[in-house]
């Protein structure tokens, strides 16, 4: 399976509780923090809901 590199590029301050919980469940807490995930439908769904806050690269 391919990998997805996700970086938090915008603050979650002032965002809805749902978006905040999604970002926190992805393990992102600070701007510039990066995590690598397997490309699964669950991760893709999280990215789609918060794509305006994230920078996504496929590996």
PDBQT receptor file of N, H, CA, C and O in Angstrom, charges set to zero:
ATOM      1  N   UNK A   1       0.826  -1.189   0.000  1.00  0.00    +0.000 N 
ATOM      2  CA  UNK A   1       0.000   0.000   0.000  1.00  0.00    +0.000 C 
ATOM      3  C   UNK A   1       0.868   1.250   0.000  1.00  0.00    +0.000 C 
ATOM      4  O   UNK A   1       1.966   1.251   0.556  1.00  0.00    +0.000 OA
ATOM      5  N   UNK A   2       0.380   2.295  -0.615  1.00  0.00    +0.000 N 
ATOM      6  H   UNK A   2      -0.512   2.294  -1.067  1.00  0.00    +0.000 HD
ATOM      7  CA  UNK A   2       1.148   3.538  -0.655  1.00  0.00    +0.000 C 
ATOM      8  C   UNK A   2       1.016   4.302   0.660  1.00  0.00    +0.000 C 
ATOM      9  O   UNK A   2       0.161   4.002   1.493  1.00  0.00    +0.000 OA
ATOM     10  N   UNK A   3       1.867   5.272   0.816  1.00  0.00    +0.000 N 
ATOM     11  H   UNK A   3       2.562   5.516   0.140  1.00  0.00    +0.000 HD
ATOM     12  CA  UNK A   3       1.906   6.083   2.028  1.00  0.00    +0.000 C 
ATOM     13  C   UNK A   3       1.453   7.500   1.704  1.00  0.00    +0.000 C 
ATOM     14  O   UNK A   3       1.588   7.971   0.575  1.00  0.00    +0.000 OA
ATOM     15  N   UNK A   4       0.903   8.178   2.735  1.00  0.00    +0.000 N 
ATOM     16  H   UNK A   4       0.793   7.796   3.652  1.00  0.00    +0.000 HD
ATOM     17  CA  UNK A   4       0.496   9.570   2.620  1.00  0.00    +0.000 C 
ATOM     18  C   UNK A   4       1.204  10.349   3.719  1.00  0.00    +0.000 C 
ATOM     19  O   UNK A   4       1.146   9.976   4.890  1.00  0.00    +0.000 OA
ATOM     20  N   UNK A   5       1.871  11.432   3.337  1.00  0.00    +0.000 N 
ATOM     21  H   UNK A   5       1.918  11.735   2.385  1.00  0.00    +0.000 HD
ATOM     22  CA  UNK A   5       2.541  12.299   4.300  1.00  0.00    +0.000 C 
ATOM     23  C   UNK A   5       1.640  13.513   4.535  1.00  0.00    +0.000 C 
ATOM     24  O   UNK A   5       1.337  14.258   3.602  1.00  0.00    +0.000 OA
ATOM     25  N   UNK A   6       1.215  13.706   5.786  1.00  0.00    +0.000 N 
ATOM     26  H   UNK A   6       1.462  13.101   6.543  1.00  0.00    +0.000 HD
ATOM     27  CA  UNK A   6       0.260  14.756   6.134  1.00  0.00    +0.000 C 
ATOM     28  C   UNK A   6       0.936  15.740   7.078  1.00  0.00    +0.000 C 
ATOM     29  O   UNK A   6       1.509  15.340   8.091  1.00  0.00    +0.000 OA
ATOM     30  N   UNK A   7       0.869  17.048   6.742  1.00  0.00    +0.000 N 
ATOM     31  H   UNK A   7       0.404  17.372   5.919  1.00  0.00    +0.000 HD
ATOM     32  CA  UNK A   7       1.449  18.096   7.566  1.00  0.00    +0.000 C 
ATOM     33  C   UNK A   7       0.358  19.098   7.923  1.00  0.00    +0.000 C 
ATOM     34  O   UNK A   7      -0.402  19.530   7.057  1.00  0.00    +0.000 OA
ATOM     35  N   UNK A   8       0.281  19.468   9.202  1.00  0.00    +0.000 N 
ATOM     36  H   UNK A   8       0.898  19.117   9.906  1.00  0.00    +0.000 HD
ATOM     37  CA  UNK A   8      -0.667  20.493   9.641  1.00  0.00    +0.000 C 
ATOM     38  C   UNK A   8      -0.100  21.846   9.251  1.00  0.00    +0.000 C 
ATOM     39  O   UNK A   8       0.983  22.218   9.702  1.00  0.00    +0.000 OA
ATOM     40  N   UNK A   9      -0.828  22.593   8.409  1.00  0.00    +0.000 N 
ATOM     41  H   UNK A   9      -1.708  22.291   8.042  1.00  0.00    +0.000 HD
ATOM     42  CA  UNK A   9      -0.319  23.876   7.928  1.00  0.00    +0.000 C 
ATOM     43  C   UNK A   9      -1.098  25.065   8.465  1.00  0.00    +0.000 C 
ATOM     44  O   UNK A   9      -0.642  26.203   8.347  1.00  0.00    +0.000 OA
ATOM     45  N   UNK A  10      -2.270  24.823   9.054  1.00  0.00    +0.000 N 
ATOM     46  H   UNK A  10      -2.641  23.899   9.149  1.00  0.00    +0.000 HD
ATOM     47  CA  UNK A  10      -3.063  25.914   9.618  1.00  0.00    +0.000 C 
ATOM     48  C   UNK A  10      -3.529  25.532  11.009  1.00  0.00    +0.000 C 
ATOM     49  O   UNK A  10      -3.652  24.351  11.333  1.00  0.00    +0.000 OA
ATOM     50  N   UNK A  11      -3.785  26.533  11.819  1.00  0.00    +0.000 N 
ATOM     51  H   UNK A  11      -3.685  27.492  11.556  1.00  0.00    +0.000 HD
ATOM     52  CA  UNK A  11      -4.189  26.327  13.209  1.00  0.00    +0.000 C 
ATOM     53  C   UNK A  11      -5.612  25.791  13.289  1.00  0.00    +0.000 C 
ATOM     54  O   UNK A  11      -6.438  26.066  12.419  1.00  0.00    +0.000 OA
ATOM     55  N   UNK A  12      -5.893  25.022  14.342  1.00  0.00    +0.000 N 
ATOM     56  H   UNK A  12      -5.222  24.799  15.049  1.00  0.00    +0.000 HD
ATOM     57  CA  UNK A  12      -7.247  24.510  14.555  1.00  0.00    +0.000 C 
ATOM     58  C   UNK A  12      -8.056  25.438  15.455  1.00  0.00    +0.000 C 
ATOM     59  O   UNK A  12      -9.208  25.145  15.773  1.00  0.00    +0.000 OA
ATOM     60  N   UNK A  13      -7.454  26.564  15.869  1.00  0.00    +0.000 N 
ATOM     61  H   UNK A  13      -6.517  26.802  15.610  1.00  0.00    +0.000 HD
ATOM     62  CA  UNK A  13      -8.157  27.541  16.685  1.00  0.00    +0.000 C 
ATOM     63  C   UNK A  13      -9.331  28.107  15.901  1.00  0.00    +0.000 C 
ATOM     64  O   UNK A  13      -9.166  28.561  14.768  1.00  0.00    +0.000 OA
ATOM     65  N   UNK A  14     -10.502  28.082  16.494  1.00  0.00    +0.000 N 
ATOM     66  H   UNK A  14     -10.636  27.714  17.414  1.00  0.00    +0.000 HD
ATOM     67  CA  UNK A  14     -11.696  28.625  15.862  1.00  0.00    +0.000 C 
ATOM     68  C   UNK A  14     -12.398  27.666  14.922  1.00  0.00    +0.000 C 
ATOM     69  O   UNK A  14     -13.416  28.025  14.331  1.00  0.00    +0.000 OA
ATOM     70  N   UNK A  15     -11.890  26.473  14.770  1.00  0.00    +0.000 N 
ATOM     71  H   UNK A  15     -11.063  26.181  15.251  1.00  0.00    +0.000 HD
ATOM     72  CA  UNK A  15     -12.521  25.473  13.900  1.00  0.00    +0.000 C 
ATOM     73  C   UNK A  15     -13.562  24.696  14.694  1.00  0.00    +0.000 C 
ATOM     74  O   UNK A  15     -13.578  24.751  15.924  1.00  0.00    +0.000 OA
ATOM     75  N   UNK A  16     -14.420  23.978  14.001  1.00  0.00    +0.000 N 
ATOM     76  H   UNK A  16     -14.407  23.933  13.002  1.00  0.00    +0.000 HD
ATOM     77  CA  UNK A  16     -15.487  23.228  14.660  1.00  0.00    +0.000 C 
ATOM     78  C   UNK A  16     -14.910  22.089  15.505  1.00  0.00    +0.000 C 
ATOM     79  O   UNK A  16     -13.786  21.641  15.275  1.00  0.00    +0.000 OA
ATOM     80  N   UNK A  17     -15.686  21.631  16.480  1.00  0.00    +0.000 N 
ATOM     81  H   UNK A  17     -16.599  21.995  16.668  1.00  0.00    +0.000 HD
ATOM     82  CA  UNK A  17     -15.253  20.530  17.338  1.00  0.00    +0.000 C 
ATOM     83  C   UNK A  17     -14.941  19.281  16.526  1.00  0.00    +0.000 C 
ATOM     84  O   UNK A  17     -13.989  18.560  16.826  1.00  0.00    +0.000 OA
ATOM     85  N   UNK A  18     -15.744  19.024  15.496  1.00  0.00    +0.000 N 
ATOM     86  H   UNK A  18     -16.518  19.610  15.251  1.00  0.00    +0.000 HD
ATOM     87  CA  UNK A  18     -15.536  17.836  14.672  1.00  0.00    +0.000 C 
ATOM     88  C   UNK A  18     -14.180  17.888  13.977  1.00  0.00    +0.000 C 
ATOM     89  O   UNK A  18     -13.444  16.901  13.983  1.00  0.00    +0.000 OA
ATOM     90  N   UNK A  19     -13.840  19.037  13.373  1.00  0.00    +0.000 N 
ATOM     91  H   UNK A  19     -14.438  19.839  13.368  1.00  0.00    +0.000 HD
ATOM     92  CA  UNK A  19     -12.556  19.174  12.699  1.00  0.00    +0.000 C 
ATOM     93  C   UNK A  19     -11.408  19.090  13.691  1.00  0.00    +0.000 C 
ATOM     94  O   UNK A  19     -10.377  18.482  13.400  1.00  0.00    +0.000 OA
ATOM     95  N   UNK A  20     -11.577  19.692  14.853  1.00  0.00    +0.000 N 
ATOM     96  H   UNK A  20     -12.414  20.185  15.089  1.00  0.00    +0.000 HD
ATOM     97  CA  UNK A  20     -10.538  19.661  15.880  1.00  0.00    +0.000 C 
ATOM     98  C   UNK A  20     -10.260  18.229  16.337  1.00  0.00    +0.000 C 
ATOM     99  O   UNK A  20      -9.103  17.840  16.501  1.00  0.00    +0.000 OA
ATOM    100  N   UNK A  21     -11.326  17.446  16.543  1.00  0.00    +0.000 N 
ATOM    101  H   UNK A  21     -12.265  17.762  16.410  1.00  0.00    +0.000 HD
ATOM    102  CA  UNK A  21     -11.172  16.063  16.980  1.00  0.00    +0.000 C 
ATOM    103  C   UNK A  21     -10.521  15.202  15.901  1.00  0.00    +0.000 C 
ATOM    104  O   UNK A  21      -9.733  14.309  16.211  1.00  0.00    +0.000 OA
ATOM    105  N   UNK A  22     -10.845  15.466  14.642  1.00  0.00    +0.000 N 
ATOM    106  H   UNK A  22     -11.485  16.192  14.390  1.00  0.00    +0.000 HD
ATOM    107  CA  UNK A  22     -10.230  14.718  13.541  1.00  0.00    +0.000 C 
ATOM    108  C   UNK A  22      -8.725  14.974  13.517  1.00  0.00    +0.000 C 
ATOM    109  O   UNK A  22      -7.937  14.034  13.418  1.00  0.00    +0.000 OA
ATOM    110  N   UNK A  23      -8.324  16.245  13.609  1.00  0.00    +0.000 N 
ATOM    111  H   UNK A  23      -8.964  17.009  13.690  1.00  0.00    +0.000 HD
ATOM    112  CA  UNK A  23      -6.899  16.596  13.579  1.00  0.00    +0.000 C 
ATOM    113  C   UNK A  23      -6.183  15.973  14.771  1.00  0.00    +0.000 C 
ATOM    114  O   UNK A  23      -5.089  15.430  14.617  1.00  0.00    +0.000 OA
ATOM    115  N   UNK A  24      -6.782  16.045  15.951  1.00  0.00    +0.000 N 
ATOM    116  H   UNK A  24      -7.670  16.487  16.076  1.00  0.00    +0.000 HD
ATOM    117  CA  UNK A  24      -6.159  15.465  17.144  1.00  0.00    +0.000 C 
ATOM    118  C   UNK A  24      -6.062  13.945  17.049  1.00  0.00    +0.000 C 
ATOM    119  O   UNK A  24      -5.080  13.359  17.504  1.00  0.00    +0.000 OA
ATOM    120  N   UNK A  25      -7.073  13.302  16.460  1.00  0.00    +0.000 N 
ATOM    121  H   UNK A  25      -7.871  13.778  16.089  1.00  0.00    +0.000 HD
ATOM    122  CA  UNK A  25      -7.031  11.845  16.329  1.00  0.00    +0.000 C 
ATOM    123  C   UNK A  25      -5.986  11.393  15.310  1.00  0.00    +0.000 C 
ATOM    124  O   UNK A  25      -5.527  10.252  15.347  1.00  0.00    +0.000 OA
ATOM    125  N   UNK A  26      -5.614  12.293  14.403  1.00  0.00    +0.000 N 
ATOM    126  H   UNK A  26      -5.986  13.220  14.373  1.00  0.00    +0.000 HD
ATOM    127  CA  UNK A  26      -4.543  11.989  13.451  1.00  0.00    +0.000 C 
ATOM    128  C   UNK A  26      -3.170  12.177  14.080  1.00  0.00    +0.000 C 
ATOM    129  O   UNK A  26      -2.156  11.878  13.450  1.00  0.00    +0.000 OA
ATOM    130  N   UNK A  27      -3.124  12.669  15.316  1.00  0.00    +0.000 N 
ATOM    131  H   UNK A  27      -3.948  12.911  15.828  1.00  0.00    +0.000 HD
ATOM    132  CA  UNK A  27      -1.858  12.831  16.014  1.00  0.00    +0.000 C 
ATOM    133  C   UNK A  27      -1.151  14.132  15.709  1.00  0.00    +0.000 C 
ATOM    134  O   UNK A  27       0.049  14.260  15.949  1.00  0.00    +0.000 OA
ATOM    135  N   UNK A  28      -1.885  15.103  15.181  1.00  0.00    +0.000 N 
ATOM    136  H   UNK A  28      -2.860  14.999  14.985  1.00  0.00    +0.000 HD
ATOM    137  CA  UNK A  28      -1.290  16.397  14.850  1.00  0.00    +0.000 C 
ATOM    138  C   UNK A  28      -1.708  17.425  15.895  1.00  0.00    +0.000 C 
ATOM    139  O   UNK A  28      -2.897  17.586  16.173  1.00  0.00    +0.000 OA
ATOM    140  N   UNK A  29      -0.733  18.117  16.470  1.00  0.00    +0.000 N 
ATOM    141  H   UNK A  29       0.233  17.986  16.244  1.00  0.00    +0.000 HD
ATOM    142  CA  UNK A  29      -1.069  19.089  17.509  1.00  0.00    +0.000 C 
ATOM    143  C   UNK A  29      -0.440  20.458  17.259  1.00  0.00    +0.000 C 
ATOM    144  O   UNK A  29      -0.928  21.459  17.782  1.00  0.00    +0.000 OA
ATOM    145  N   UNK A  30       0.631  20.520  16.472  1.00  0.00    +0.000 N 
ATOM    146  H   UNK A  30       1.028  19.706  16.047  1.00  0.00    +0.000 HD
ATOM    147  CA  UNK A  30       1.319  21.778  16.219  1.00  0.00    +0.000 C 
ATOM    148  C   UNK A  30       1.422  22.043  14.727  1.00  0.00    +0.000 C 
ATOM    149  O   UNK A  30       1.509  21.108  13.931  1.00  0.00    +0.000 OA
ATOM    150  N   UNK A  31       1.413  23.303  14.350  1.00  0.00    +0.000 N 
ATOM    151  H   UNK A  31       1.342  24.063  14.997  1.00  0.00    +0.000 HD
ATOM    152  CA  UNK A  31       1.605  23.672  12.951  1.00  0.00    +0.000 C 
ATOM    153  C   UNK A  31       2.993  23.214  12.526  1.00  0.00    +0.000 C 
ATOM    154  O   UNK A  31       3.970  23.432  13.243  1.00  0.00    +0.000 OA
ATOM    155  N   UNK A  32       3.080  22.584  11.368  1.00  0.00    +0.000 N 
ATOM    156  H   UNK A  32       2.287  22.407  10.785  1.00  0.00    +0.000 HD
ATOM    157  CA  UNK A  32       4.337  22.081  10.860  1.00  0.00    +0.000 C 
ATOM    158  C   UNK A  32       4.623  20.637  11.236  1.00  0.00    +0.000 C 
ATOM    159  O   UNK A  32       5.580  20.043  10.740  1.00  0.00    +0.000 OA
ATOM    160  N   UNK A  33       3.803  20.072  12.106  1.00  0.00    +0.000 N 
ATOM    161  H   UNK A  33       3.026  20.555  12.509  1.00  0.00    +0.000 HD
ATOM    162  CA  UNK A  33       4.004  18.678  12.509  1.00  0.00    +0.000 C 
ATOM    163  C   UNK A  33       3.561  17.755  11.382  1.00  0.00    +0.000 C 
ATOM    164  O   UNK A  33       2.532  17.988  10.748  1.00  0.00    +0.000 OA
ATOM    165  N   UNK A  34       4.344  16.707  11.135  1.00  0.00    +0.000 N 
ATOM    166  H   UNK A  34       5.180  16.518  11.650  1.00  0.00    +0.000 HD
ATOM    167  CA  UNK A  34       4.110  15.799  10.017  1.00  0.00    +0.000 C 
ATOM    168  C   UNK A  34       3.951  14.372  10.513  1.00  0.00    +0.000 C 
ATOM    169  O   UNK A  34       4.645  13.944  11.435  1.00  0.00    +0.000 OA
ATOM    170  N   UNK A  35       3.033  13.641   9.896  1.00  0.00    +0.000 N 
ATOM    171  H   UNK A  35       2.469  13.989   9.147  1.00  0.00    +0.000 HD
ATOM    172  CA  UNK A  35       2.830  12.219  10.173  1.00  0.00    +0.000 C 
ATOM    173  C   UNK A  35       2.709  11.491   8.840  1.00  0.00    +0.000 C 
ATOM    174  O   UNK A  35       2.276  12.070   7.844  1.00  0.00    +0.000 OA
ATOM    175  N   UNK A  36       3.092  10.222   8.829  1.00  0.00    +0.000 N 
ATOM    176  H   UNK A  36       3.443   9.752   9.639  1.00  0.00    +0.000 HD
ATOM    177  CA  UNK A  36       2.987   9.386   7.633  1.00  0.00    +0.000 C 
ATOM    178  C   UNK A  36       1.992   8.269   7.930  1.00  0.00    +0.000 C 
ATOM    179  O   UNK A  36       2.092   7.599   8.958  1.00  0.00    +0.000 OA
ATOM    180  N   UNK A  37       1.028   8.070   7.024  1.00  0.00    +0.000 N 
ATOM    181  H   UNK A  37       0.947   8.614   6.189  1.00  0.00    +0.000 HD
ATOM    182  CA  UNK A  37      -0.027   7.075   7.190  1.00  0.00    +0.000 C 
ATOM    183  C   UNK A  37      -0.103   6.174   5.970  1.00  0.00    +0.000 C 
ATOM    184  O   UNK A  37       0.319   6.547   4.875  1.00  0.00    +0.000 OA
ATOM    185  N   UNK A  38      -0.647   4.986   6.175  1.00  0.00    +0.000 N 
ATOM    186  H   UNK A  38      -0.990   4.682   7.064  1.00  0.00    +0.000 HD
ATOM    187  CA  UNK A  38      -1.015   4.112   5.062  1.00  0.00    +0.000 C 
ATOM    188  C   UNK A  38      -2.199   4.770   4.339  1.00  0.00    +0.000 C 
ATOM    189  O   UNK A  38      -3.027   5.421   4.976  1.00  0.00    +0.000 OA
ATOM    190  N   UNK A  39      -2.279   4.606   3.046  1.00  0.00    +0.000 N 
ATOM    191  H   UNK A  39      -1.607   4.077   2.529  1.00  0.00    +0.000 HD
ATOM    192  CA  UNK A  39      -3.374   5.174   2.256  1.00  0.00    +0.000 C 
ATOM    193  C   UNK A  39      -4.593   4.261   2.382  1.00  0.00    +0.000 C 
ATOM    194  O   UNK A  39      -4.748   3.311   1.615  1.00  0.00    +0.000 OA
ATOM    195  N   UNK A  40      -5.456   4.557   3.357  1.00  0.00    +0.000 N 
ATOM    196  H   UNK A  40      -5.329   5.329   3.981  1.00  0.00    +0.000 HD
ATOM    197  CA  UNK A  40      -6.669   3.780   3.592  1.00  0.00    +0.000 C 
ATOM    198  C   UNK A  40      -7.885   4.683   3.438  1.00  0.00    +0.000 C 
ATOM    199  O   UNK A  40      -7.753   5.905   3.512  1.00  0.00    +0.000 OA
ATOM    200  N   UNK A  41      -9.061   4.113   3.228  1.00  0.00    +0.000 N 
ATOM    201  H   UNK A  41      -9.169   3.121   3.168  1.00  0.00    +0.000 HD
ATOM    202  CA  UNK A  41     -10.273   4.930   3.114  1.00  0.00    +0.000 C 
ATOM    203  C   UNK A  41     -10.557   5.761   4.365  1.00  0.00    +0.000 C 
ATOM    204  O   UNK A  41     -11.091   6.865   4.256  1.00  0.00    +0.000 OA
ATOM    205  N   UNK A  42     -10.213   5.260   5.537  1.00  0.00    +0.000 N 
ATOM    206  H   UNK A  42      -9.779   4.364   5.625  1.00  0.00    +0.000 HD
ATOM    207  CA  UNK A  42     -10.448   5.997   6.781  1.00  0.00    +0.000 C 
ATOM    208  C   UNK A  42      -9.599   7.263   6.808  1.00  0.00    +0.000 C 
ATOM    209  O   UNK A  42     -10.105   8.342   7.118  1.00  0.00    +0.000 OA
ATOM    210  N   UNK A  43      -8.333   7.141   6.493  1.00  0.00    +0.000 N 
ATOM    211  H   UNK A  43      -7.922   6.265   6.241  1.00  0.00    +0.000 HD
ATOM    212  CA  UNK A  43      -7.431   8.299   6.481  1.00  0.00    +0.000 C 
ATOM    213  C   UNK A  43      -7.838   9.276   5.388  1.00  0.00    +0.000 C 
ATOM    214  O   UNK A  43      -7.806  10.489   5.595  1.00  0.00    +0.000 OA
ATOM    215  N   UNK A  44      -8.221   8.756   4.223  1.00  0.00    +0.000 N 
ATOM    216  H   UNK A  44      -8.246   7.770   4.054  1.00  0.00    +0.000 HD
ATOM    217  CA  UNK A  44      -8.683   9.625   3.127  1.00  0.00    +0.000 C 
ATOM    218  C   UNK A  44      -9.915  10.431   3.546  1.00  0.00    +0.000 C 
ATOM    219  O   UNK A  44     -10.027  11.607   3.201  1.00  0.00    +0.000 OA
ATOM    220  N   UNK A  45     -10.839   9.812   4.285  1.00  0.00    +0.000 N 
ATOM    221  H   UNK A  45     -10.748   8.856   4.565  1.00  0.00    +0.000 HD
ATOM    222  CA  UNK A  45     -12.020  10.514   4.773  1.00  0.00    +0.000 C 
ATOM    223  C   UNK A  45     -11.659  11.633   5.729  1.00  0.00    +0.000 C 
ATOM    224  O   UNK A  45     -12.220  12.726   5.654  1.00  0.00    +0.000 OA
ATOM    225  N   UNK A  46     -10.716  11.361   6.637  1.00  0.00    +0.000 N 
ATOM    226  H   UNK A  46     -10.260  10.473   6.698  1.00  0.00    +0.000 HD
ATOM    227  CA  UNK A  46     -10.254  12.395   7.572  1.00  0.00    +0.000 C 
ATOM    228  C   UNK A  46      -9.608  13.553   6.820  1.00  0.00    +0.000 C 
ATOM    229  O   UNK A  46      -9.833  14.719   7.147  1.00  0.00    +0.000 OA
ATOM    230  N   UNK A  47      -8.809  13.227   5.817  1.00  0.00    +0.000 N 
ATOM    231  H   UNK A  47      -8.626  12.280   5.551  1.00  0.00    +0.000 HD
ATOM    232  CA  UNK A  47      -8.143  14.261   5.020  1.00  0.00    +0.000 C 
ATOM    233  C   UNK A  47      -9.165  15.091   4.254  1.00  0.00    +0.000 C 
ATOM    234  O   UNK A  47      -9.031  16.312   4.175  1.00  0.00    +0.000 OA
ATOM    235  N   UNK A  48     -10.183  14.448   3.690  1.00  0.00    +0.000 N 
ATOM    236  H   UNK A  48     -10.292  13.456   3.755  1.00  0.00    +0.000 HD
ATOM    237  CA  UNK A  48     -11.202  15.182   2.938  1.00  0.00    +0.000 C 
ATOM    238  C   UNK A  48     -11.959  16.174   3.810  1.00  0.00    +0.000 C 
ATOM    239  O   UNK A  48     -12.314  17.257   3.345  1.00  0.00    +0.000 OA
ATOM    240  N   UNK A  49     -12.212  15.822   5.067  1.00  0.00    +0.000 N 
ATOM    241  H   UNK A  49     -11.924  14.942   5.445  1.00  0.00    +0.000 HD
ATOM    242  CA  UNK A  49     -12.942  16.708   5.981  1.00  0.00    +0.000 C 
ATOM    243  C   UNK A  49     -12.111  17.895   6.443  1.00  0.00    +0.000 C 
ATOM    244  O   UNK A  49     -12.663  18.934   6.805  1.00  0.00    +0.000 OA
ATOM    245  N   UNK A  50     -10.773  17.751   6.436  1.00  0.00    +0.000 N 
ATOM    246  H   UNK A  50     -10.325  16.907   6.142  1.00  0.00    +0.000 HD
ATOM    247  CA  UNK A  50      -9.909  18.802   6.970  1.00  0.00    +0.000 C 
ATOM    248  C   UNK A  50      -8.829  19.225   5.979  1.00  0.00    +0.000 C 
ATOM    249  O   UNK A  50      -7.776  19.709   6.393  1.00  0.00    +0.000 OA
ATOM    250  N   UNK A  51      -9.067  19.054   4.694  1.00  0.00    +0.000 N 
ATOM    251  H   UNK A  51      -9.923  18.661   4.358  1.00  0.00    +0.000 HD
ATOM    252  CA  UNK A  51      -8.039  19.304   3.678  1.00  0.00    +0.000 C 
ATOM    253  C   UNK A  51      -7.567  20.760   3.652  1.00  0.00    +0.000 C 
ATOM    254  O   UNK A  51      -6.433  21.026   3.255  1.00  0.00    +0.000 OA
ATOM    255  N   UNK A  52      -8.413  21.706   4.066  1.00  0.00    +0.000 N 
ATOM    256  H   UNK A  52      -9.334  21.491   4.388  1.00  0.00    +0.000 HD
ATOM    257  CA  UNK A  52      -8.029  23.112   4.063  1.00  0.00    +0.000 C 
ATOM    258  C   UNK A  52      -7.025  23.439   5.173  1.00  0.00    +0.000 C 
ATOM    259  O   UNK A  52      -6.441  24.522   5.178  1.00  0.00    +0.000 OA
ATOM    260  N   UNK A  53      -6.825  22.517   6.103  1.00  0.00    +0.000 N 
ATOM    261  H   UNK A  53      -7.299  21.636   6.099  1.00  0.00    +0.000 HD
ATOM    262  CA  UNK A  53      -5.881  22.716   7.205  1.00  0.00    +0.000 C 
ATOM    263  C   UNK A  53      -4.582  21.944   6.996  1.00  0.00    +0.000 C 
ATOM    264  O   UNK A  53      -3.609  22.155   7.720  1.00  0.00    +0.000 OA
ATOM    265  N   UNK A  54      -4.565  21.049   6.008  1.00  0.00    +0.000 N 
ATOM    266  H   UNK A  54      -5.356  20.878   5.420  1.00  0.00    +0.000 HD
ATOM    267  CA  UNK A  54      -3.461  20.114   5.843  1.00  0.00    +0.000 C 
ATOM    268  C   UNK A  54      -2.720  20.305   4.533  1.00  0.00    +0.000 C 
ATOM    269  O   UNK A  54      -3.255  20.855   3.570  1.00  0.00    +0.000 OA
ATOM    270  N   UNK A  55      -1.474  19.839   4.514  1.00  0.00    +0.000 N 
ATOM    271  H   UNK A  55      -1.039  19.393   5.296  1.00  0.00    +0.000 HD
ATOM    272  CA  UNK A  55      -0.680  19.740   3.294  1.00  0.00    +0.000 C 
ATOM    273  C   UNK A  55      -0.432  18.245   3.088  1.00  0.00    +0.000 C 
ATOM    274  O   UNK A  55       0.107  17.582   3.975  1.00  0.00    +0.000 OA
ATOM    275  N   UNK A  56      -0.818  17.710   1.927  1.00  0.00    +0.000 N 
ATOM    276  H   UNK A  56      -1.256  18.249   1.207  1.00  0.00    +0.000 HD
ATOM    277  CA  UNK A  56      -0.771  16.270   1.694  1.00  0.00    +0.000 C 
ATOM    278  C   UNK A  56       0.231  15.956   0.580  1.00  0.00    +0.000 C 
ATOM    279  O   UNK A  56       0.223  16.604  -0.467  1.00  0.00    +0.000 OA
ATOM    280  N   UNK A  57       1.088  14.964   0.808  1.00  0.00    +0.000 N 
ATOM    281  H   UNK A  57       1.093  14.437   1.658  1.00  0.00    +0.000 HD
ATOM    282  CA  UNK A  57       2.021  14.460  -0.206  1.00  0.00    +0.000 C 
ATOM    283  C   UNK A  57       1.872  12.948  -0.254  1.00  0.00    +0.000 C 
ATOM    284  O   UNK A  57       1.787  12.292   0.784  1.00  0.00    +0.000 OA
ATOM    285  N   UNK A  58       1.841  12.396  -1.466  1.00  0.00    +0.000 N 
ATOM    286  H   UNK A  58       1.910  12.929  -2.310  1.00  0.00    +0.000 HD
ATOM    287  CA  UNK A  58       1.791  10.939  -1.593  1.00  0.00    +0.000 C 
ATOM    288  C   UNK A  58       3.214  10.437  -1.821  1.00  0.00    +0.000 C 
ATOM    289  O   UNK A  58       4.013  11.079  -2.503  1.00  0.00    +0.000 OA
ATOM    290  N   UNK A  59       3.513   9.286  -1.243  1.00  0.00    +0.000 N 
ATOM    291  H   UNK A  59       2.864   8.764  -0.690  1.00  0.00    +0.000 HD
ATOM    292  CA  UNK A  59       4.856   8.697  -1.376  1.00  0.00    +0.000 C 
ATOM    293  C   UNK A  59       4.805   7.423  -2.158  1.00  0.00    +0.000 C 
ATOM    294  O   UNK A  59       5.838   6.787  -2.371  1.00  0.00    +0.000 OA
TER     295      UNK A  59
